[in-house]
Amino acid sequence: MTNDVRKAKPRVLLVYHSHTQQAKRVSDAMAEVLGGRGCDVTQAGIEFTDPHYAKNFKVFPFRHAVFSILPLLWPQLRRKTGQIRIPDEAKVGDYDLVCFGSPTWFFTTAMPLRSYLKSDEARTVLAGKPFAAYVVCRRYWSINLKEVRKLGTAQGGEYVDGIRFTYEGGQIRSLLSLLSYFGKGEMRARSLGIKIPPTNLKPDFGNQAEAFANKLADTLGSSAQTAQTRSSPERVT
């Protein structure tokens, strides 16, 4: 009797939006750990295609560090959705765990991920399934994480855990650093004559991602055991 090895593995879906690739870096790190723990991992990046904003998101660095993102301020504060492109893997699938990754845009969940979480496709994927979330951010993370938890639960998912990956620096210097990166696409030592810290993920983010992924894998232990038992041939005595 032959067995499909994939069926013996817990299936994990990592869904994220990542214009500056920070959420993707976390997803990649988690995928490696989860795969090493015996999970069948799928990654799905949500593409922001809304015509009102997409022209500013076609390139990086932004044409203007401030004015390219400013049109999103009011829609973000009002929790609006926009047009997105959803990968096929995030439309259907019997996953054992779903994990969402979102940058923080003006205090809240990035519009592309919010739009996915409110979609029919997300309802299909999340129905009755456990889900987790991670946030990449400069300072503000709690509102973002709470929103992902609320939206995922409203779509029928069961929240498991969440984590934040914050950037270096205090309120002012971290903002200057991020805006400098948005406008130049590279790290700089100073902005407006002020010494600024590196922006984006801290060097030890991989350790955080590894610990979080292992924690999530531990929750799938019983599922993996059950799947393995089901796929094993009966012993003849």
Buried (B, 14 or more C-beta within 10 A) or exposed (E): EEEEEEEBBBBBBBBBBBBBBBBBBBBBBBBBBBBEBBBBBBBBBBBBBBEEBBEBBEEEBBEEBEEBBEEBEEBBEEEBBBBBEBBEBBBEBEBBBBBBBBBBBBBBBBBBBBBBBBBEBBBBBBEEBBBBBBBBBBBBBEBBBBBBBEBBEEBBBEBBBBBBBBBBBEEEBBBBBBBBBBBEEEEBEEBEEEEBBBBBBBEEBBEBBBEBBBEBBEBBEEBBEEBBEEBEEEEEE
